[in-house]
Amino acid sequence: MARTPLSLTMLSPLPMYLDGANSGSTLAPRPATLDGKVLGLLPNWRPSAVHILKSVGALLEERYRLKAVVLEQPVRELPIRTGKLLDTMRELLDGFAQRVDVAITATGD
């Protein structure tokens, strides 16, 4: 019995991917390689995000000669007195950005 090739079509609800849009946004430049870079992994509050990022980090360590991999555990409960959640995390995120060359974030549940 002949097997039919499997086909997969992926669609995005976005009219254009953010890194392909020319909207004047200031996305960080992408390095040509990850060799010698510090890779930052930043999960959201969902437990599966940590597992997803650890797996991605391990795969990237196999492929590239990373200087280090940093997994930042976000604070689960932040007192929000004023402003938005990101305002309360600004110092944590700024410190993370200064310690890594490249960052990957994930959500998972």
KOLZABA-95687 format. One record per residue (C-alpha): chain; x, y, z; residue number from 1; residue in one letter. Coordinates in pm, whole numbers. Example, Ala and Ser with C-alpha at 12.3 -4.5 7.8 and 13.67 -1.06 7.14 Angstrom:
2
A:1230:-450:780:1:A
A:1367:-106:714:2:S
END
This chain:
109
A:0:0:0:1:M
A:144:336:-104:2:A
A:173:602:164:3:R
A:54:953:98:4:T
A:309:1220:193:5:P
A:213:1418:500:6:L
A:152:1789:448:7:S
A:132:2062:709:8:L
A:20:2420:656:9:T
A:81:2674:931:10:M
A:-111:3000:942:11:L
A:-48:3308:1152:12:S
A:-329:3537:1263:13:P
A:-83:3827:1229:14:L
A:-77:4012:898:15:P
A:306:4011:918:16:M
A:556:3869:1161:17:Y
A:691:4135:1396:18:L
A:1053:4084:1292:19:D
A:954:4122:928:20:G
A:755:4440:975:21:A
A:919:4772:898:22:N
A:734:4976:1154:23:S
A:1037:5155:1295:24:G
A:1041:4933:1604:25:S
A:1374:4880:1769:26:T
A:1419:4504:1778:27:L
A:1764:4400:1890:28:A
A:1993:4288:1608:29:P
A:2027:3913:1575:30:R
A:2375:3763:1608:31:P
A:2517:3562:1319:32:A
A:2592:3275:1561:33:T
A:2533:3180:1922:34:L
A:2893:3058:1965:35:D
A:3048:3230:2268:36:G
A:2717:3393:2368:37:K
A:2534:3386:2701:38:V
A:2186:3247:2634:39:L
A:1909:3373:2861:40:G
A:1594:3171:2913:41:L
A:1294:3355:3056:42:L
A:980:3149:3125:43:P
A:645:3290:3224:44:N
A:472:3173:3541:45:W
A:348:2847:3391:46:R
A:537:2530:3493:47:P
A:556:2391:3140:48:S
A:742:2699:3018:49:A
A:1041:2603:3234:50:V
A:1047:2253:3080:51:H
A:1012:2392:2728:52:I
A:1298:2638:2774:53:L
A:1527:2386:2942:54:K
A:1479:2158:2641:55:S
A:1544:2442:2395:56:V
A:1853:2544:2594:57:G
A:1987:2186:2591:58:A
A:1937:2161:2213:59:L
A:2114:2492:2157:60:L
A:2403:2381:2381:61:E
A:2445:2075:2157:62:E
A:2448:2288:1841:63:R
A:2654:2588:1956:64:Y
A:2946:2655:2191:65:R
A:2753:2873:2434:66:L
A:2947:3062:2698:67:K
A:2664:3002:2948:68:A
A:2292:2940:2980:69:V
A:2099:3150:3234:70:V
A:1749:3045:3335:71:L
A:1577:3333:3511:72:E
A:1302:3219:3743:73:Q
A:1043:3496:3749:74:P
A:899:3596:4081:75:V
A:563:3425:4120:76:R
A:394:3693:4325:77:E
A:487:4057:4299:78:L
A:317:4324:4505:79:P
A:164:4564:4256:80:I
A:120:4890:4438:81:R
A:108:5119:4138:82:T
A:144:5087:3763:83:G
A:149:4765:3566:84:K
A:306:4424:3632:85:L
A:597:4502:3398:86:L
A:671:4816:3597:87:D
A:728:4601:3906:88:T
A:955:4365:3709:89:M
A:1156:4634:3530:90:R
A:1464:4604:3754:91:E
A:1464:4223:3729:92:L
A:1428:4232:3349:93:L
A:1689:4505:3305:94:D
A:1938:4304:3512:95:G
A:1860:3992:3310:96:F
A:1912:4180:2982:97:A
A:2252:4303:3101:98:Q
A:2369:3949:3189:99:R
A:2276:3779:2860:100:V
A:2359:3826:2492:101:D
A:2048:3653:2357:102:V
A:1717:3583:2530:103:A
A:1439:3337:2458:104:I
A:1107:3351:2636:105:T
A:822:3102:2643:106:A
A:477:3048:2776:107:T
A:352:2706:2861:108:G
A:73:2528:3041:109:D
END
